[in-house]
Amino acid sequence: MSKSADLKTRKAAAVPTGVGSRGIYVAKAENSELWDVDGRRFVDFAAGIAVLNTGHRHPRVMEAVAKQAQAFTHTCFHVAPYESYVRLAERLNALAPGDFPKKTMFLSSGAEAVENAIKIARYATKRSPVIAFSGGFHGRTLMTMALTGKVMPYKRGFGPFPAEIYHAEFPQPYRGITTEQALADLDRLFHGDVDPKSVAAIIVEPVQGEGGFNVAPFDFLRALRQLCDEHGIVMIADEVQGGMARTGKMFSIEHSGVVPDLIATAKGLGGGFPLSGVTGRASIMDAAHPGGLGGTYGGNPISIAAAHAVLDVIESEGLCQRAASVGEKMRSRLLSLAKELPCIGDVRGLGAMVAFELVKDLKSKEPDPEVTASILTQAEARGLILLSCGTAVNVVRLLAPLTIPETVLNEGLELLAAAVRAAYGQESKRAVA
Ligand code: PLP
């Protein structure tokens, strides 16, 4: 029995079924490559779900972490604070869009960042309703599950959820949902369900992650900004997946020119160490009373040291520009593959947040989750790690580290093309039989 097979059996016996995982048990990883316990090598197009924008074990991140570990590893910022936390807040305040005073607090996970953004928005507005979007994903805690607009696998069986959360349509040009239709749906909500003057916050992913890499049209984001201004609503951009240079800008919302009030960050910020943050307008961030915000591990010193190195690397290695060129290469490879294989209905994304949608028929656009699952299996068999997404689980997303060498990127794209061809061939044979 292989070590991986043995671990799969042990995992099934020791870890709850609900904690899903793939069969690749990692032994070591470096930049955009990963080796499993049986010595198999993989090109990593998942990057720990958009966490390793700076790659596995970036030398500068490793060095910063090792140096911090020599000094102290945890004190709790509320008990004995440290300069590096304050300096990282200063750096994010300067980087975030908006020509106004800003403040930042740190937490550990993306869900915690979103939870805190909602807490802050509610406190500042003295209102409670929150608007989120269909297909959006914001985390797995009770509030963030409630905000999430995708039932499986995130919400089924876990309710009841907090009250006063409303979902509106998210634009999806490929599925015929235009900006106008999405705005009409918000209007319906404001007339039928909730008074906009009572809404605390609108939370939006400028590029939906788990929902299928749907890019919010810029006119949609501008209209949301206008609605927020008109009704005194706090606009929250969830940049947990799309932030930290992934889309070619530090924050994905910057492409639209829209300035949100609050930004939730995580994933890429810590370069592989758990760290998240809320950055935003000082007047809103300062609303809560002293002691009202925080947590034991929020802004852990090791993670903060890693984040400083991540920001240095993004700047010194030009990772925003690199995201644009990696994304361009992926997109053109996928577009030529789409001409060859009629199962690819759409290729979309922003920067190096690229995805393709699998359909049974180009006209009906019926989602094809089977061929999607098969692509992931075929890729894994060839040594490529891929992830799916989309409410119908029929989208393959590419999230290679932005530090990926050109040779590994080319290799990964060849493996991807071979996997899609094999999956399509197999599934179409199955359909005929
Ligand atoms: N928000 C978005 C957009 C995400 O993609 C995720 C995770 O995938 C989260 C929030 C939750 O982050 P975490 O899993 O770190 O709690």
Boltz pocket constraint, residues with backbone or C-beta under 6 A from the ligand:
constraints:
  - pocket:
      binder: B
      contacts: [[A, 49], [A, 108], [A, 109], [A, 110], [A, 111], [A, 112], [A, 114], [A, 137], [A, 138], [A, 139], [A, 140], [A, 205], [A, 207], [A, 209], [A, 210], [A, 238], [A, 239], [A, 240], [A, 241], [A, 242], [A, 266], [A, 267]]
      max_distance: 6.0
